[in-house]
Each structure stands twice: as structure tokens, then as C-alpha cells.
Amino acid sequence: MSEDQNNTLLNTLDGNVNQIKAAIATIDNPDDLAALLEAEQNGNTRKTVVAAIEARAAALADPAGQEGNDPAEPESAPRTAADVEKDIEELESGGIDIRKAQRLHALRAELSGMKK
């Protein structure tokens, strides 16, 4: 995998948990999922993201069990202010780099719009 492809893949881990889970659901390469899992475990280690990656990997390993029963894609309710606040808290709990700072800015703007 080229460095650009790797960076594109790792960008999957940017965003809120629902966006990440939706992106994970489109990945069909087990090696890509393994790389994402390693990156997540070495970074934020969000339990829901790890579970989504593991569920997608399991679904790819056993396509027969995937039919209508993908735990990576639960019924999703509209995002609430509490969801956004949780995402902010998760980002703030680790060290801040430029990507996290940009994501925090976007989340705070989203939260501000929800509270108006």
C-alpha cells in the first residue's frame, strides 16, 4: 500500500463515531481493516470504533452470517448534543494534534448549532 493510500485509509478514523462506522461498512479488504484496528488501538481506542472494525472483519470472514445482522450498523438515531459532547470528550482525552484540533473545532461548531 502506498503512503497516500495508507493516509486515505487512516483518514477513515477521522470524524464522529457514526461517520467512522459508515465508512468501515464499505471496506472489503481484511488487511485494511487490520490496519485501521491497529491505528485505532494505538490512538483513541474508542470501544465503539474497535467493535465496528472487528464486526466488519468478522462479517467479511463469514459472509453468510452478515445478512441483516451487522452490529457495525445499528439503527441510528439522529445525533444529539450529548453525542457531540461525547465525541469532544473523547478527542480531548488524548494528546491534541492538528487533525484532532480541526475535528474539535468542527464538533464545537456542530454543537453550537444544535444548542441554538
C-alpha positions as CSV (number, residue, x, y, z in Angstrom):
1,M,0.0,0.0,0.0
2,S,1.4,3.4,-0.9
3,E,1.7,6.2,1.6
4,D,-1.2,8.1,0.0
5,Q,-3.4,5.0,0.2
6,N,-2.4,4.5,3.8
7,N,-3.2,8.1,4.7
8,T,-6.5,7.9,2.9
9,L,-7.3,4.7,4.8
10,L,-6.3,6.2,8.1
11,N,-8.5,9.3,7.4
12,T,-11.4,6.9,7.8
13,L,-10.8,7.2,11.6
14,D,-11.5,11.0,11.4
15,G,-14.9,12.2,12.2
16,N,-17.6,11.1,14.6
17,V,-18.3,7.5,15.5
18,N,-21.3,7.2,13.2
19,Q,-19.3,8.6,10.2
20,I,-16.5,6.2,11.0
21,K,-18.9,3.2,11.3
22,A,-20.4,4.1,8.0
23,A,-17.0,4.2,6.3
24,I,-15.9,1.0,7.9
25,A,-19.0,-0.8,6.5
26,T,-17.7,0.0,3.0
27,I,-14.3,-1.6,3.5
28,D,-14.0,-5.0,1.9
29,N,-10.2,-5.7,2.4
30,P,-9.4,-7.5,5.7
31,D,-5.8,-6.1,5.6
32,D,-7.2,-2.6,5.5
33,L,-9.4,-3.4,8.5
34,A,-6.4,-4.8,10.4
35,A,-4.5,-1.6,9.7
36,L,-7.4,0.5,10.9
37,L,-7.8,-1.6,14.0
38,E,-4.1,-1.2,14.8
39,A,-4.2,2.5,14.2
40,E,-7.3,2.9,16.4
41,Q,-5.8,0.8,19.2
42,N,-2.6,2.9,19.1
43,G,-4.6,6.2,19.0
44,N,-8.0,7.0,20.5
45,T,-9.1,3.4,21.3
46,R,-12.8,4.2,21.1
47,K,-14.6,1.0,22.0
48,T,-17.4,1.5,19.5
49,V,-15.0,2.0,16.7
50,V,-12.9,-1.0,17.6
51,A,-16.2,-3.1,17.8
52,A,-17.3,-1.8,14.4
53,I,-13.9,-2.8,12.8
54,E,-14.0,-6.2,14.5
55,A,-17.6,-6.7,13.4
56,R,-16.8,-5.8,9.8
57,A,-13.8,-8.1,9.8
58,A,-16.0,-11.0,11.2
59,A,-18.7,-10.3,8.6
60,L,-16.1,-10.5,5.8
61,A,-14.7,-13.7,7.2
62,D,-18.3,-15.2,7.5
63,P,-20.4,-13.6,4.8
64,A,-23.3,-16.0,5.4
65,G,-23.8,-14.6,8.9
66,Q,-23.8,-11.0,7.7
67,E,-27.4,-11.0,6.2
68,G,-29.3,-8.3,8.1
69,N,-27.3,-8.8,11.3
70,D,-24.4,-6.4,11.1
71,P,-23.6,-5.0,14.6
72,A,-21.5,-2.3,13.0
73,E,-24.7,-0.8,11.6
74,P,-27.2,-0.4,14.4
75,E,-30.4,1.5,13.9
76,S,-29.0,5.0,14.0
77,A,-30.9,7.8,15.7
78,P,-30.3,11.4,14.8
79,R,-27.2,12.9,16.5
80,T,-27.9,14.7,19.7
81,A,-25.9,17.3,21.6
82,A,-24.9,14.6,24.0
83,D,-23.4,12.6,21.1
84,V,-21.4,15.6,20.0
85,E,-20.3,16.3,23.6
86,K,-19.1,12.7,24.0
87,D,-17.1,13.0,20.7
88,I,-15.5,16.2,22.0
89,E,-14.7,14.5,25.3
90,E,-13.1,11.5,23.5
91,L,-10.9,13.8,21.4
92,E,-9.9,16.0,24.3
93,S,-8.9,12.9,26.4
94,G,-5.8,12.3,24.3
95,G,-3.0,14.4,23.0
96,I,-4.1,17.1,20.5
97,D,-2.6,17.1,17.0
98,I,-3.7,19.2,14.1
99,R,-6.3,16.7,12.9
100,K,-7.8,16.5,16.4
101,A,-7.8,20.2,16.7
102,Q,-9.6,20.6,13.4
103,R,-12.2,17.9,14.4
104,L,-12.7,19.5,17.8
105,H,-13.4,22.8,16.0
106,A,-16.0,21.2,13.7
107,L,-17.7,19.4,16.6
108,R,-17.9,22.5,18.7
109,A,-19.5,24.3,15.7
110,E,-21.9,21.4,15.3
111,L,-22.8,21.5,19.0
112,S,-23.2,25.3,18.9
113,G,-25.7,24.9,16.0
114,M,-27.7,22.3,18.0
115,K,-28.0,24.5,21.1
116,K,-29.4,27.5,19.2
